[in-house]
């Protein structure tokens, strides 16, 4: 579904990504892990057209993305849940969701019903201001808002950030359910073990370069991953 080759991005001549290449197949959950500043968020922003890149190619379902503005990439089927959620705090839950459907291809009523079925707590609080939700509920809202556009590829940037472990487990259960429904997912995380447990395949990004890649079981058994990221 997604093919990235030789992607390079720089901030004021300081390299952030260097010759990054990876693939995401239809129906896969692929995770990208690595420390802060590795280039994970930069990768997602470049995919959605929010950052310029200096080299490389990005192809989504056989269509080049280089000349597509962000709104067209959304219409093609890309959706990003950004780090920090970026909900609209002074709007209600339902108003946030309806904004997500603005570029979508699914009828808004059907999309709302699907979102509320996935996260019933949002249905209970549909008239509540989004800024008054708990951190976990805000993350659920951010994910649901992205799903309102009926994406073919859902990109999640650090969805576990700042959440209690029990809430992270609940969130991961929902992400796993989305994968089981056939949604293709690119998950960026620092929560390495949980992300790898969900993934079909994974890439390890450090200082703007991919240093490891492979299937979930292979990376969980990798000595470097165990010592560097799992403290085993």
N, C-alpha and C positions, 0 to 999 in steps of 0.2 A: 504493500500500500504506500509506504513512504520510503524513499531512497535518498540518502544524503551522501555526497561524495566531496571530500576535500574542502569542507567548510572552514573558512577562516574569518575571524572578526577581531577588530582592534578598537580600543578606546583611546583616542588621542595618540595614535601610533604605538600604544602599548597592547601587545597581543593578548586577546582573551580566549580565542579559540584558534587552534593550529592544525589544519589539515584533518578535521574530524569527519569520519565516515561511519555511517551505521544504517541499518534497515529496520523497518517495522512491518511485519507481515499482517495481512488481514486476519482479524480475530485474535491476535497475539496481545499479551500484556508484556511490554518490554520496559524494564526499569533502567534508569541511569543514576548511578550513585557516585559519591565523591565528596570531598570536604568543601567547606565554604570557600568561595572564590575559584572553584575548579572550572567554572564555565557552564554549569548545568542550566541555570536560568537564562544565560545568554543564548544558549542553543535553542531553547523554546521561543524566546523573543524573535530570534532570527527566522525561525520556521514560520511564525505568524506575520512576519514582515514589519515588526516593531523596531528592528535594528538593521542597519545596513551591514553588508558583509563584503569583504575584500576579495574573496576567492571561493570557488566551489559551486556545486549544483545541488538543487533540492527539487525532487520530483514527487508529486502526490498523485497516486492513481494514474500514473503515466503522463501527467501534465506538469510541465515546468512551472515553478513558483516564482522565478526571479523577477518577472514583470507584473506580478499580481499584487495590488495593494491589500492591506489587511482585511478590508471588508469582503473582498472577493475570495480570499482564502477561507473566510468563515463560510461563505456561500458554497464553496467547494466541499466543505465538510470538516474543516479544522476548528477545534474549540480549545481554549486555554482557560484553566482555572489558575489564576496567578498566585504567587506566593503572597501571603498577607490578606488573601480573600478579596479585598477591594469591593465589598458590597456597598450599597448606598444606604448609610445608616438612618437617614431621615425619611426614607421611603419604607412602606410596609413590605413584608415578605412577598406578598403577591405582586406588588408593583415591581420589585426586583426581578421576579421571575418573568413577568410580562416583558420587561426590557430585554431579557435574554432571547425571547422569541421574535424580536423585531427583524432579525436577519434569517429566521429559521424557515424550514420547509414543512414542519409539522403544524397542524391546526392548533392555535393557542389553547383551546379548551382541552383537547386531547393531551397536549404537552403538559398542561397543569395537572391533569388527573394522574398522568404517569409520574410526575415529580412528587406529587403528594403520596402516591402509593409507595414510592421508593423511600421517602422520608416522611412518615406520618406526622411527626412532630411539627413539620412545616405546615401541614394542613390545619393543625390545631391552632397555629399561631399566624395564620395567613394575614390577619389584620394588624398584627403587632409590628411596631417599628423595628427594622432589621438591626439597628444599633443596640437594641435592648436584649438581643439574643445572647446566649452563652457562646463561648468560642467554638465549641463543637457544632452548635446549631448554625452559627455563621458559616462554618466550613461546608456543612450540608447544603446551605443556601447557595454558596458559591458554586458548588458542583452542580446543583439542580439548575441554576441559571445557565450554566454552560450547556447542559443537556437539553435545554429548551430549544436550541438551534438544531437539534437532531443531527449531531456530528457523526461523521464516519470515523474520526480519530479524536479521542479526548486526551488532552495533555494536562497533566496534574503537576503543579510545581509545589513541592514540600507540603502536601496536605496535612501531615501530622504535626507541623510546626506549632509549638506552644500549647499542645493539647495533652490532657492527662492520658496515661497508658490505656485505661479502660475505654476512653473515648476513641483513641486511635484504633483499638481492636474493633470497635463497632464500625468505624469508618472503613477500615480495611475489609470487613465483611461485606459492606455495600459495594466497594470497588470490585471485590471478587464476584459479587452477584452480577454486576454490569458486564464483566468479562464473560460470565457464564451465559449471558443473553446474546453474546456475539459481538459486543462492542470492542473495537480496537483501542488500546490504551497505551500511552507513553507516560510513565510515572517517574518523576524526578524526586529523589529522596536522600536525606541523610540518615534516616532510620533504616539502616542497612539490612538487618536480619529480616524485619517485617517486609520490606520491599522485595527482597530476594525470595521469600516464601511465597509471595503472590505471583512472581514473574515466571514467564516461560524462558526468557533470555534476559541478559543484563550486560550493560557496558559500564566500565569504571573510568571516570573522567578525573584527571589530576592535572593541574596547571595548564588547562586548555587542550590537553591531549587525551585520547583514549589509550589507557595502559593495560586494560584487561577486557575481555569479552568472552561470552560463552553461555551455555545453558545454566539454569538455576543450580542444579545439583553439582555441576563442575565448579562453579564459583564458590559455593558453600564449602566445598572440600579443598579449595585452593589455599595453600599455606599463607600466601601473602595476604589474601582477603581475611583469613582467620586472625592473623596477627595484627594487621593494620586496622581493620574495621570491626571485627567481632571480639577482639580481646581474648582469644582462645589460646 
